[in-house]
Amino acid sequence: MALVDYPSCDEDDNEVTSNNSKDITSLKRKRDGPSDLPPLPSKFHDLYASTTRVSVRDDPSLHEGRKRVIPHIEGNWPTHIYIEWYPSTTEDAWLSKVISALQKDISFDSNSKVHSSVTSDVGVPLPLHVSLSRSLGFLAAQKDDFVDSLDRILKVSGIRPFDITFTGLKWVANFENTRWFLVLSIPKPESDGLNKILFVCNSIVKQYGQPPLYPGPPTGPSIYARKKQQRRKSQDSRKASYDKSHTNMDWSEIQDATDAFHISLAWTLKNPNKELLELTESVAKDHLNRLQTIEVSVKEIKCKVGNVVTSMSLRSNPFEGG
């Protein structure tokens, strides 16, 4: 009986290897090409906004030398108000290129290393943000009321969605001078939306005994007075008051903090030296045209309390209900 002429193991291996190579090449081309998929909705990112807790105490060695601005207090809920921006694939690649230029061309000791805020250590794109508050802390009994108060006042403020752009790069220190940040400068947007949102946030933050963001913040007594009055009214009267209040919102105490608004791209533990400052200026000039084409649409702000993120939309129509 004749033997069946089966292909050898080597032939099988060569065929499998050849097919795998074609599949990998095809997959790589698909990944390298532009994606037609729409961006994920904002609330999807909110579900994964927290990071893994690696220690119950403040240990800078676990966070590349960073120290808590406000020490953790048992029972306090860390809170932050901000505008979030997820750069597109093209924008992310350009921002990463800017950071790489600063990381490769200068030699630093470990404390002067430039750390990227654009991507993680494994190259995963990270969300960027415009801060609208300092690092805050609320007791469990306060946190929900604070979020509700901020959401209600934002709804009656009449602040509509707006766009922000960028004008340049610079280094700025945090309030405690423990870290320095490479930031994108933001000019005053149309309708002065950033200053108005900061006015609202600071007015509520101060009422809860927390430090406001940036020097000379507004006190916002007229806003808070309305809020107290609205609580004493019925459901129908409260809604009517909300619809009316946006037309007579008192912005007379608003202050211009335009020079302070920014988006952080990178950070370092030491004050940037002359060499780094000169290189930053050179990189900024080389990429100025590209920088000025980026436009970020602001349609909501976010308030993160602990690991819970609440999105608060800006109303396109200030008369809409909800």
C-alpha positions in Angstrom: 0.0 0.0 0.0 1.4 3.3 -1.0 2.1 5.9 1.6 0.3 9.2 1.6 2.7 12.0 0.8 1.9 14.4 3.7 3.8 17.7 3.8 6.7 17.9 6.2 6.6 19.8 9.4 9.1 22.3 8.0 6.8 23.0 5.1 3.8 23.5 7.5 5.9 25.9 9.6 7.0 27.9 6.6 3.4 28.2 5.4 2.1 29.3 8.8 5.0 31.7 9.2 4.3 33.2 5.8 0.6 33.6 6.5 1.2 35.1 9.9 3.6 37.6 8.4 1.0 38.7 5.9 -1.6 39.0 8.6 0.7 41.1 10.8 1.6 43.3 7.9 -2.0 43.8 7.0 -2.9 44.5 10.7 -0.1 47.0 11.0 -1.2 48.9 7.9 -4.7 49.1 9.3 -3.4 50.5 12.6 -1.0 53.0 10.9 -3.7 54.3 8.7 -6.2 57.0 9.8 -9.1 55.8 11.9 -12.7 56.4 10.6 -14.1 55.6 14.1 -15.7 58.5 15.9 -14.2 59.6 19.3 -15.5 57.9 22.4 -18.1 59.9 24.3 -16.9 62.0 27.3 -18.9 59.9 29.8 -17.1 56.7 28.7 -13.8 58.2 29.8 -15.3 59.2 33.1 -15.8 55.5 33.9 -12.0 54.9 33.8 -10.8 58.2 35.3 -9.2 56.6 38.4 -5.8 55.0 38.7 -4.8 52.0 40.8 -4.0 52.9 44.4 -0.5 51.6 45.2 -0.2 52.9 48.8 -2.3 54.2 51.6 0.2 56.8 52.5 2.0 59.6 50.6 5.1 58.1 49.1 6.8 60.3 46.5 9.0 57.4 45.3 5.9 55.8 43.9 5.0 58.9 41.9 8.3 59.9 40.2 9.1 62.3 43.1 5.8 64.1 43.2 4.3 65.1 46.5 0.7 65.7 47.5 -0.1 69.4 47.5 -2.7 68.7 50.1 -1.9 65.8 52.5 -4.5 63.0 52.5 -6.8 63.2 55.5 -8.9 60.2 56.3 -12.6 61.0 55.6 -11.7 63.8 53.1 -12.7 63.4 49.5 -10.1 65.0 47.0 -12.0 67.2 44.5 -11.0 68.9 41.3 -13.0 71.0 38.8 -11.6 71.1 35.2 -12.2 71.1 31.5 -11.1 67.9 29.8 -9.5 67.6 26.4 -8.7 64.4 24.5 -6.4 65.4 21.6 -7.0 63.7 18.3 -4.5 61.2 17.0 -2.8 63.9 14.9 -2.7 66.4 17.7 -1.4 63.8 20.1 1.4 62.9 17.8 2.4 66.5 17.4 2.3 67.3 21.1 4.4 64.1 21.8 6.9 65.4 19.2 7.2 68.7 21.1 7.9 66.9 24.4 10.4 64.5 22.9 12.4 67.5 21.5 12.8 68.7 25.1 13.6 65.3 26.5 16.3 64.2 24.1 18.3 67.4 23.5 19.3 68.1 27.1 20.9 66.0 29.7 19.3 66.2 33.2 19.7 64.7 36.6 16.7 62.6 37.8 15.0 65.6 39.5 15.2 67.7 36.3 13.8 65.1 34.0 11.0 66.3 31.8 8.0 64.0 32.3 5.2 63.9 29.7 1.6 64.5 30.6 0.5 63.8 27.0 1.3 60.1 27.0 1.9 57.4 29.7 5.2 55.6 30.2 3.9 52.9 27.8 2.8 55.4 25.2 -0.9 55.5 25.9 -2.5 58.9 25.2 -3.7 60.7 28.3 -6.5 63.3 28.7 -5.3 66.9 29.2 -7.2 69.6 31.1 -7.7 73.2 32.0 -8.0 73.6 35.8 -10.9 75.5 37.2 -10.1 74.9 40.9 -7.2 74.1 43.2 -7.0 70.7 44.9 -10.0 70.7 47.2 -11.1 68.3 49.9 -14.7 67.7 51.2 -16.1 65.7 54.0 -18.6 62.9 53.0 -21.5 65.0 54.2 -20.5 68.0 52.0 -19.3 66.4 48.7 -22.7 65.7 47.1 -24.2 69.0 48.1 -21.2 70.8 46.6 -21.5 69.0 43.3 -25.2 69.7 43.2 -24.7 73.4 44.0 -22.1 73.8 41.3 -24.3 72.1 38.7 -27.3 74.2 39.6 -25.4 77.5 39.4 -23.7 76.6 36.2 -27.1 75.9 34.6 -28.5 79.3 35.5 -25.3 81.2 34.6 -26.1 81.5 30.9 -22.6 80.4 29.9 -22.7 78.8 26.4 -20.3 76.4 24.7 -17.2 78.1 23.3 -13.9 77.2 21.7 -10.3 77.7 23.0 -7.1 78.1 21.1 -3.4 78.3 22.0 -0.8 81.0 21.6 2.5 79.5 22.8 4.5 77.4 25.3 5.9 78.5 28.6 7.0 77.1 32.0 5.0 77.9 35.1 5.3 76.7 38.7 2.5 75.4 41.0 1.4 77.4 44.0 3.9 75.6 46.3 6.9 75.7 43.8 7.3 72.0 44.1 6.8 71.3 40.4 7.2 73.2 37.2 4.9 72.7 34.2 5.3 73.1 30.5 2.0 74.6 29.4 0.0 75.8 26.4 -1.1 79.4 26.9 -4.8 80.1 26.2 -6.0 83.5 24.9 -9.3 84.9 26.0 -12.1 83.0 24.1 -15.1 84.7 22.5 -17.7 85.6 25.1 -15.1 85.3 27.9 -16.3 81.8 28.7 -13.2 80.8 30.8 -13.4 83.8 33.2 -17.1 83.3 33.6 -16.8 79.6 34.5 -14.0 80.4 36.9 -16.2 83.1 38.5 -19.0 80.5 39.0 -16.6 77.9 40.4 -14.8 80.2 42.8 -18.1 81.6 44.1 -19.3 78.1 45.1 -15.9 76.9 46.3 -15.5 79.9 48.7 -19.0 79.3 50.1 -17.8 75.8 51.2 -14.7 77.2 52.9 -12.3 76.1 50.2 -9.4 78.1 48.6 -10.4 79.7 45.2 -8.2 79.4 42.1 -5.9 82.3 41.1 -5.4 85.6 42.8 -8.2 88.1 43.5 -11.2 85.8 42.8 -14.7 87.0 42.7 -16.9 86.5 45.8 -20.1 85.9 43.9 -22.6 86.9 46.7 -25.4 87.6 44.4 -25.2 84.0 42.9 -25.2 82.4 46.3 -28.0 84.6 47.5 -30.1 83.4 44.6 -29.3 79.8 45.4 -30.5 80.1 49.0 -33.7 81.7 47.9 -34.3 79.0 45.4 -34.0 76.3 48.0 -36.9 77.8 49.9 -39.2 77.9 46.9 -41.4 75.2 45.5 -40.3 73.1 42.5 -42.2 75.3 40.0 -41.1 78.5 41.5 -37.5 77.3 41.6 -37.5 76.4 37.9 -39.0 79.8 37.0 -36.3 81.5 39.0 -33.6 79.5 37.2 -34.9 80.6 33.8 -35.0 84.2 34.8 -31.6 84.4 36.7 -29.4 83.9 33.6 -30.6 87.2 32.3 -29.6 89.2 35.4 -26.5 87.3 36.4 -24.2 89.9 38.0 -20.8 89.7 36.4 -19.6 93.0 37.9 -17.1 91.3 40.2 -15.6 89.1 37.6 -11.8 89.4 37.2 -9.6 88.6 34.2 -7.4 85.5 34.8 -6.7 84.9 31.2 -2.9 84.9 31.7 -3.2 82.1 34.2 -5.4 79.7 32.1 -3.4 76.9 30.5 -3.1 73.2 29.6 -0.1 71.3 31.0 1.9 69.1 28.6 4.9 68.1 30.8 6.4 68.7 34.2 9.7 68.6 36.1 10.7 68.7 39.8 13.3 71.5 39.4 13.0 75.1 38.2 13.9 75.0 34.4 17.4 76.2 33.8 18.6 78.6 31.1 19.3 75.8 28.6 15.9 74.3 28.9 14.2 77.7 28.7 16.1 78.6 25.5 15.3 75.2 24.0 11.6 75.6 24.8 11.6 79.0 23.1 13.2 77.5 20.0 10.8 74.5 19.9 7.8 76.9 20.4 8.9 79.0 17.4 9.4 75.9 15.2 5.9 74.7 16.0 4.0 78.0 16.3 2.0 77.7 13.1 0.8 74.2 13.9 0.0 75.2 17.5 -2.3 78.0 16.4 -4.4 75.7 14.2 -5.6 73.6 17.2 -9.1 74.4 18.4 -10.8 72.8 21.4 -14.5 72.9 21.8 -15.7 73.4 25.4 -19.2 72.0 25.9 -18.9 70.9 29.5 -16.9 71.0 32.7 -16.1 68.1 35.0 -16.0 67.8 38.8 -14.1 64.8 40.1 -14.7 63.8 43.7 -12.6 60.8 44.8 -13.0 58.5 41.8 -16.4 59.7 40.7 -16.6 62.2 37.8 -19.6 64.3 37.2 -20.0 66.0 33.8 -21.9 69.4 33.8 -23.0 70.6 30.3 -22.9 74.1 29.1 -26.3 75.0 27.6 -26.4 75.9 24.0 -29.8 77.4 24.7 -29.8 79.1 28.1 -33.6 78.8 28.2 -33.7 75.0 27.9 -35.0 73.1 30.9 -33.4 70.3 32.9 
